[in-house]
Amino acid sequence: MTQLNFVGESSKRIDLLAKVTGAATYVDDLDFGGDLLYAEIVESPYAHALIKSINTAAAEKVPGVVRVVTGKDFPYRFGLYMQDRFSFPTDRVRFVGEQVAAVVARDAKTAKRAAKLVKVVYEELEPVLDLTEALKDNAVLVHPDLGNYTRCPWFFPQAGTNIAHWRKTRKGNIEQGFKEADLVFEDTYTVPRYTHCAIEPHVIVGLYDLAGRLTLWSASQSPYTQRNVIAQALAPLGLSHKDIRVVTPYVGGGFGGKAGVSMEIIGAALAMMVKSHPVKVRWTRAQEFYNTYQRQGVVARIKLGVKKDGTITAIEHSLHWDAGGYVEYGANVVNAVGLSATGPYRIPNVKIDSVCVYTNLPPSGPYRGFGYSEFHFGLESHMTRVAQKLGMDPVEFRKKNAIREGDTLAYGAKMNPSGLHEAIDRVAAEIGWGKKEVSKDPDKVLGKGFACFWKAPAMPPNAASAAFMKFNEDGSLNISVSGMEIGQGFLTVMAQIAAEILTVPVEKIRVELPDTDRNAYEWQTVGSHVTWGCGNAVKAAALELRGKMFDVVRRALGFDEQTLYLEDEKVKCRARPAFELPLRDFVINGIQTPHGNFIGGPILGSGMFMPEFTSALSDPETSQGGHPNVHYTVGAAAVTLEIDRKTGKMRVRKAVLAVDAGKAINPELVRSQVVGGVVQGLATALYEDIRYSRKGKLLNANFTDYKIPTAMDVPDEIVPVIIEVPQPDGPFGARGVAEHTMIPAAAMVANAVEDAIGLRMKSLPITAEKVALESSGISYDDVKGATVGFCFMGSADTYKFHAKGAAKK
Amino acid sequence: MNQRITLKLNGETRSVDVEPSDILIDVLREKLGVKSPKIGCEKGDCGTCTILLDGKTVRSCLILAIEVDGHEITTVEGLNREGLTPLQRSLLEHGSFQCGFCAPGVVLSATELLEKNPQPTEEEAKEAIAGNLCRCTGYEPIIKAIVGVGQKAGGRV
């Protein structure tokens, strides 16, 4: 490989000066002048009810109220993969907090006061708040019209049931696989719901101007997808894509919560209703919890067959997901897991059932990890337990079965190059695996836990990225893409990729934030795919610019293009060592010939990338035949956990995580993804504890009662390890790493708790309170009170996985 | 019912008409045009609206605008009139932020700490920013940057 000058360097983030000086502008910071209107939402107090009537008369009379909007005004459905969500529901509400009406007023206080005057009459329906109930014959249906919804071709909803999608993956012969096993071990794990907790709440400002143009300023990971989903929803009003513009300044954290379209549809709807006035919808922290997306809860049963020597012969993995009232995005989480719930292991016989179940909790959707954190909790707990039963070291057991390049995946395609074995070895060495550590404090016990992970981006097969690029007079460069800087360092990485091709230093490159009117297309900034996908597009655009520059030199000076190359911002020539032409001398104004005329002109170009080898078409009964995932990123992680015997309080002494980045374009940014992701993952195990009432109301929609880590709660030490087994189709060999770093966290904590005090926790979270109670013999479920973390109220051990009645249709 | 208040904002005397019920963060952002304090939770949990009131950190979502009549307020915009502060340089050096939404609040909390305690320990740095939630970074690069300011200053003495 040729020497790299910019890729592989820890270049400083190009967005950081704006952020430390307060200059970085987020949507809520934009000024819209004195005509800006404010919206307040009227919300459903019920998890499931029919809307009998809405009386807006009193609210409309309040001075300063401009308009009250309900489902009657704006009855349109929308959705990314399945159009099951409503801008405002017309006949039925499906979760507590769902928008029923909006009051638009001259100021926020007036809107708030008037919203209280909107009278909604409901007829309460029995809510679907338990997976067992949801899957029964003759269950109450959350979506009676499910059969009529427009959806992507790889979803399989079952009309007349609450099953929105069922991904079945079958490989080999599952019965034979278990017959060949010397040991078959089966158990059930549960994972509750979680919320993203980006510090910036969702906010959108919409303006539908008198010329019929709809502009949306949106805190979004997905400007183009928002435009597309909203254009589809507004098509009945005569708007098309060219009439809609989405502008996204800096975004204060996404983690999946700002992907797709959730509350943004309200901003679009209200803008349409108050033509010529800008209108702002800003979510409160509470709304942020219950009316965007949540991570789904899941009950997962795993049956694993192994030979005495540790070879896995078969896995049966059944997952029932509490997907909430709307699954237009969330069903794809279920789908992704249904294809990949083997984990990063070579397993010849596979049976996966991943079932997306409608319930009357808030809508589900993408959350960093896209379902993988959830299934890894069970799977990686199970791997350690099976190893123990075999009398094998859990790390050895994993290594023996770890997937390798070329192995056949559960859906029949081949595994990409992977550094999993190296990751396992390096993590084991760094954590001191096998060395028992003892605390000096007699009240404290130390335990170690290990987990592997993998994840693929879950994208439609035509998810594309594009880039525009142009030189400026001084030889500096502007790149305009629509990947989103959500904190991961995307802008800097794109600059480094362009710098590598064009030899223009990163400091001389500006990467612009998205505006769908101007910037090139990007499907969405999700799935940790933009370094890979958009990176490929930027690389292609940079190569086009280089080609155009060489062409100008050839035409102006007669040099053979094959002899030209770039170095230090100059065109040089192998045939003429003395020749050097600085880029700034010709990239706008061209090269002057002896006749006085100029050859050339502004150098600009574009690039695109689409994973043309993927396909979502496969046999719905087996998932065989397609190539739904572009590639997997793999890794391993381990933790040294300290537990206070008396209080159950846990402290992470050390966490290690190795991830195969293919090629770390910017190693410091990869390391910062590891540190941030590990902390976010540990929080799902140790702190975050969502609670719903038995009527489906979220009880802790705030940071006082839903605890995310503060600076006091971080591990003593986090050691990131970068593995680099190149991804052949990635830019300089890179693949994504950002979501992955939180995936193994919960399982490694569970494994460490058992190692320390012999307690096996099979449900998340693993809070201090739970550990203290359970380790003194008190079942947490008996004392936790009448609250639930997701739609699951029974005992995991008796949960029945094959809802035959529901599956019949 | 409006009342005129006068305050020193980032070194400049400013007057503004407020209603008695106006929250300080809204007045700063909407009436005085200072946008670095952000709205994150509106109940004092997240720390994105942190400002310096007479040199002490305050959650500007928890106090009324009329309470600051005659007082002095500093936000990030007022810190670096003479170029970046050593803290800001250290934060840049350590790549301390990702999405950056918590940054203005963190910068002010750390500024207050360094005023009182120019060479804080890691524990002291953690405590100083414990009221500023960050969901991206795991805090590590922020803590290192704050401690780094003191180490650098100490080295120079």
Interface residues (C-beta under 8 A of the other chain):
Chain A: K12 R13 D15 L16 L17 A18 K19 V20 T21 G22 A24 T25 Y26 D28 D29 D31 K109 H196 C197 A198 I199 E200 P201 Y250 V251 G252 G253 G254 F255 R282 T284 R285 I486 G487 Q488 G489 E668 L669 S672 V675 G676 G677 V678 V679 Q680 N702 F703 T704 I708 P709 T710 A711 M712 V714 I718
Chain B: S21 R29 G33 K35 S36 K38 I39 G40 C41 E42 K43 D45 C46 T48 T75 V76 E77 N80 L84 Q88 L91 L92 G95 S96 F97 Q98 C99 G100 F101 C102 A103 P104 V107 A125 K126 E127 I129 A130 G131 N132 L133 C134 R135 C136 T137 G138 Y139 E140 P141 I142 I143
